[in-house]
């Protein structure tokens, strides 16, 4: 089967083949790849029936969970904290201040980054893109290029349904002639795509399926959640740990609704005195009494109409019981409704449990609670943990942005893969912060440092040096100290010049 797409030539690949490093075990992949051993006369056989079908079932379950009101609100809170577009619609920017490169190269990187953002339609669809990645636990995009002129760069980035694609890594076993040990080497990496989805067992044999195609590794940009099931070799979503709380909340809410419908109404019990009538006549007399006193008006919930219909008889209506002669005669009693209908503690408990499973502060589930701008110390620990969780999500999602930028730079010949990997750690992706908590926290920390500085000022020159106070109390780096000294010098020179100008004006 021919491989669809393109592969980026890597300079260091030839050197990797000449390495003398040997190993008997294959590397572990945390992105949910299927490991396949190749070689022999019959070639390779890729079994997708087990792992892929489980992935598809999980993704369908995640998407069903995301439609639940409580989960949808929690996911919306998370994405709103991560994605904060400004007035121009920009969500993130890159910083190349730490990159040791010339101004021309930096300008090219900035230009291609804006091109990638435009191709992804990130300004318009950043919310939807991040939501797909967060709910599904993985994100696939197909890189469309002009194979006749790849130096033009990426022409289109097209979303791929994760239920229809899977990564495959082929290993080759080579026996060492001395130790007879089998050495594992990566022979090939590619993606398998099936437009109908991997749902049936007919796609388990890759070479026999006409609708399944092989796609080159570099033609797909892939980013996973970073959460893995070590036992089943599957990538999990951030919603996975909330599966049980969601099901428990559903079952409890359904049970509460049924209980309230059954026990809420207050029903009457009619004891009808039938005297010495025979059974048949007694039953007929009881039915006549029921029809005579039965409520004739019926409310239709679907249309909102009130109908005069006697054929509806439900368990919520009154009870009619016959009573023989010698009893207390005809009597009407009342059966009270449920006494604990207003108790919601169990449902609220599982709602809080669901929010904790989604790493969202439980205080946010109360919509009536207003947000107060107080001291940062008033913000609870859950908000601090939530802010750290949002940062981790951004760091993991940045891998997708880095891969898009690397592919664009390599295709246009601005740099190769090795050069980009060397400067990747210095390329910073900054997200817009639109959270009052961040500002309050920074102000509070700065205020506490100034108070500590005021108390330590009397010991300056005795127990502490000025440099010690700058680095340990004010937390200033060497570059900060140098920059502050330069700015103070410039401000002092400007003030001296202004004084000289004012004095000369007064003399004149």
N, C-alpha and C positions, 0 to 999 in steps of 0.2 A: 504494500500500500504506500503510495506516494505521500510525502509530508507536505501539507498546505502551509504557506506562509514563508517567513524569512528567518534566518539566523544571523546574529551579529558575530562577526569574527573577533575573537579575543586573542590579544597578542600573547598572553601568558600561557595559552593552552598548549603550545608546543613544549614549553618548559615543564608543564605539569606531567606530560607523558614520559619525560625523561627522569622523573624523580625516582629515587630508590626506596622510598617509603613504602612499606608493605603492611597490610592488615588482613586479618582473616574474617572480619565482620563488616557488614555494610553500614554506612552512616545512617543515623536515625533522622527522618524527616518529620518535622512538626507541622507541616502544612497539609496533611491528609493525603499525601501522594501514595499511589499504589506501587509497591516494589515488585519487580518482575525479574526473574532470572532467565537470561537468554542464552542462546548457543545451541549447538547440535544440529542435526539434519532437519528437524521439523520446525525450527525457528521458535518463536515465542507464542505463548498463549496467555491472554489477559482475561482474568476472571473478574467481572464487574458485578456479578449477580448478588454478592453478599454485601460488599462495602458501599457501592454506589446506591443501591436501593435503600440502605439505611440512611445515607445522607439525604436522599430525596424525601424520605419520610420525616426526618428531622426538620428539614427546611419547611415542609408543608405544615408541620406542627408549630414551628416558630411563627410563621405568617398567620396562622389561625390565632395564636396567642396574642399577637400584636394588634388584632382587631378587637380584643376585649377592652372595655372602657377603662378599667383601672390600669392595665398594662399600656394602653395607648397614651394615657395621660403621663405615666411615668417615663415612657420612651420620649415623649414630646419634651418633657422637662430636661432630660439628658441632652437631647440634640440642641435645644435652645441654649444650653450652657456652652456647648462645644462650638456651635455655629452662631456667630454674631456679626452679621453683615453691617457695614457702615452705610452712609448715605449713597455712596457710589455702588453699593452691592458687593464690595470686596470683603472677603472673609479672612483671607490669609495673605501674607507677604513673606518674601524671603530676604534674609540678611546675609550679605557676603563680606561683612567687616572682618571676620576672622580668616577668610580665604586668602592665602598667599598667592595672588595672581595679579596680573596687570589690569589696568583700567579697561583696556579693550576687551579682554576676556570676560571680565565681570559684566560689562555692558551687554555682551552677547548672551551670557547666562540669563541676565534679567529679561532680555528680549524673548528668548526661547521659553522662559517660564511663563511670561504673559501669553505666549502662543499656546502653551499647554493648557493654561487656565481657560482660554477661549475655546479650545477644542473640547474640553470637558464640559463646557457651559457651566462652569463652577459658580459663577455669579448668580445664575438663574436656578440651578438645580443642585446646589450644595446640600440643602436640607434633604432632598430625596435621595441623593447619592449616599450620604452618611447614614440615612435610615436603612437603606438596603444593606449596607455593610454591617450595621449594628444588629439588625433583626436576623438576617441570614447567617451571619458569622463569616462571610466570605464575599469577595467582590471580584468579578472578572470583567475585563474590557479587552476587546479585540483591536489590535493596532493595524489600521489600514494604511498601506503605503503604495506608492507607484514603484513596482519592482523594476521597471525600466529606468527609473531615475530616483533611487532611494535617497540621494543627497538633498532632495526637496524637503524631506522630513515627513512627519506624520500628517496624513491627509484627513484622517477621521479616527475617532475613538468611539467604538460602538459597544454598548453594554451587552453582556452575555448572561443568560439565565444560568445560575449555578447548578440547577438540576439537570442540565444538559451537557455538562463538561466535567472532566476529571483529569488530573495530572497523573502521568505514568512515568516511572523511573526504571529503566532497564539496567540490570547488573550483569556483568560478565565474570564468570568464575575461571580463574587461571591457577592451575596447580603449580606449586613450587617444586622444582625437580629434586631438591635436597630434602626438604621436610615433608613433602607430599601434602602440604596444607593448601587449602583453596583460598586464593586471594580474591577479594571482592573489588571490582572496579566499575565505576559508572560508565556505561557504554553510550546511553542515549537518554534524553529527557524530552518529553513531548506531552501534548494534551490530546485527549480523545473527546470528540464532540458528536453528539447524536441529536438531531433536530427534534426527534420524537421523545427524547428523554430516556434515561436509563431506568425503565420501570419493569421490563420483562426479562425473562431469562434468555430471550433470543439474542440479546446483546452481550452475553457473557463471553462469547468467542469473537474477539475483535476482527480477525481476518475474514470471518464468514459473514459479517454484517455489512451490507452495502451502504446503509445509511450512516454508518460511523466513519468519521474521517480523523486522520492524525494531523495535528496542528503543531507547528514548530514552537519551541519554548519561548522565543523572543517575540512571537506574534501575539502573545497573551500577556497582559499585565494583571497580576493576581495579588490580592492582599487578604489575609485571613485575620481572624479575631485574636489569635495567640492563645486561645484556650483549646486544649487537646484532651481527647480521651485516649489515654495510653493503652488501655486494654483493647479497644476496638479500632485504633488508628484512625480516628475521625476528628475533624475540626468541629468544635461546638460553638454555639452562639452565646452571647452574654445573657440571653433569655433562658438558657438551658436550666439553670438552677432554680428558675421560677416555675418550672413545669408543675411540680407537685403543689406548691401553694395556689396556683391558678385553678387546678382541678379541685382542690379542697374548697376553695372559695366558691366555685361554681356549684358543687354538690350541696354545700351548706346554704347558699342562697336559694337554690331550687327547693330544698327541704323546708326552708323558712316560708317560702311563698305558699307551698302546699299546706303547711300547717296553719297558716293564717287564713287561707281560704276555707279550710275545713272547720276551724275552731273559732273564727272571728264572730259569726252571726249568733245571736241569741235566739234559740229555737223554742217553740212551744210543744207541749205534749198534751194531746186531747185524749182523755179517757172516756169513751162513749159507752154508755149503759145500753146493752143489747137485750137485757131481760132474759127470757127463756126462748128466744127465737132459735130456730135451727141454724146449723152452721152456714148453709148457703144463704139463707135470708139475713143472717147476722152480717155476713160479709157484704151483701148488697146494701144493707142499711148503712154500714160503715162507709162504703163508697159514695152513697148519696149524700151523706153528711160532709164528706171530704169535698165533693164538687160544689156543695152549697156554700161552704165557708172558705173555699180555696181562693187565693189571690188570682184574679183573672188577668191582671196586667203583667206583661213580661217585657223586660228591658233587653233590647238587642244591642250588644256592645259593639258589633261591627259597623252598624249603621247609625247608632244613636237614637233609634226609634223605640217607642213603647207600643207593644202589640198586645192585643186581647187574644191570647192563645192559652188554652188549657192543657195542651198535650205535653208541656214540659214539666217534668217532675225530677228534681235533683235531690241529692243528699243534704242540701242546705235548707230544704223546706221543713215544715213541721212534721211531727210524728203523730200518727193516729193509731190508738190501741183500743181494742174492744174490752169491755168489762161486763161480766155476768151479773145476774140478779143476786143480791145479797151483799154486794160490795158497797162502796160509798157513792154510787151513782155516777152521773156525768161530772167530770172534773177537768179543769184546764190547769196544767202546770207549766213551769218555765225551766228550760235547761240552759244554764249560763254558758257564756262563751269562754274562751281561754283567758286566763289571768295574767300570763306572762308574754302577751303579744308584743309589748313594747321593748322587750329585752333584746339588744343588738350587740352585746359584748362579744359574743363568739364570732360574729361576722366582722366586727371591727378588729378583733385580734388577728384574723387571717388576712385582712386588708393590710395591717401593719406588717405582718410577716411577709406578704408579697412585696411591699415596698422595700423592706430590708433585703430581700433576695435580689432586687433590682438595683441595690446600692443608692436608692433615692431616700433622702431624709423623710421620716414619717410625718414631720410637721407640714410638709408640702401637700399632703393629702387633704388637709383642712383648708378648703378654698376661702372660708370666711375669715381666716387669720390674716391680718394685714401685715405688711413688711415695714418694720420700723428702722429708721436710720439711727441707731445708737452706737455705743462703743463696740469695738470688735470683740471685746471679751464677752459681750452678751450673746454672741453667736455660738450655738451649741457645737458639740464635737461632731455631730452628724454632718453639718455643713462643711467642716474642715475635711472630713473623709470624702465627702462628695466632690469637693474641689480637687482633691488628689486623684480621685477616680477619673474625673474629666481630663486631667492632664495625661493620665496613662492612655486614655482613648485617643487623644490627639497624637501622642508619640507613635502609637501603633498604626494609626491611619496615615501618618506621614510617609510610611514606607511606600504606599501607593503613589504619592506625589513624587517621591524621589525616583521611583522606577519610571514614571512617565517622563520626567525631566531627563533622566539618563538616556532613555531610548531616543529622545529628540536630539540631544546633543551628539550622540554617537552617529545617528543617521546623517546629520548635517555635517559631520566631519570636524566639529569644533574640538572634540576630545574623544579619546577611546575609553573603554570600560575601566581599565586600570587607573587612568588619570582621574576619572570621576570618583571612583572608590576612594582614592587618596584624599580628595577634598570634601567628600560627602559629610564627614563628621563636623566640618566647619561651616556647612550651609545650614543656617538656622531658619526654620519655618515658624513664623510668629502669627498667632491667631489674634483676632480682635477680642479684647476683653470688655464685656459689657455687663460686668457683675459688680454691684455695689459692695459686695463682700471683699473683693480684691482691694478696692480703694480703702475701705475701712481698715482692713488688716495692715496694709502698708503704713497708713497714717498712725495706727496704734503702735506698731513696732517702732516707728521713728520717734513717737512721743516718749515711749519707754526708754529709748536710748538717750534722749536728751535729758530725761530725769536722772538716769544713771550717771551721765556725764556731769551734771550739775553737782551730784554728791561726790564724785571722784575728783572734782576740780581742786578741792582743798588739799588733796594728797599728790597733786601733780608736782613732780620734781623731788618728792620725798620717797614715796613707795612705788609710784608709777612714772614712767617716762611719757613724753608726748606721743612718741611713736607707738608705744604700747596702747595708749588710750585710743588712738586713731584706728589701729588694726583690730583690737579686741572689744572695744566698747562701741565705736561707731561702725565697725566692720568694713573699713575702707581698704581696698586693695592698693597695691603699689601704683597702678595706673591712675586710680582715683586720687590718691595723694598728690601725684605729679600734676594731674589736671587741675586740681583745686589750687595748688600753689601757683600754677601759671595764670589761672583766672584771677586770683587775688593780686598777683603782680600787675596784670593788665588793668584791673580796676583801680589799683593804687596810682598807676601812672596816669590814668584818665582823670582821677580826682585831682592830682597835682597840676595837670594841665589846665583844668577848669579853674583852680584857685589862682594860678598865674594869670589866666585870661581875665578873671574878675578883678584882680588887683590892678592890672594894667588899665582896665576900663575905668576904675575908680580914680586912678592918677590922672587920666585924661579929663 
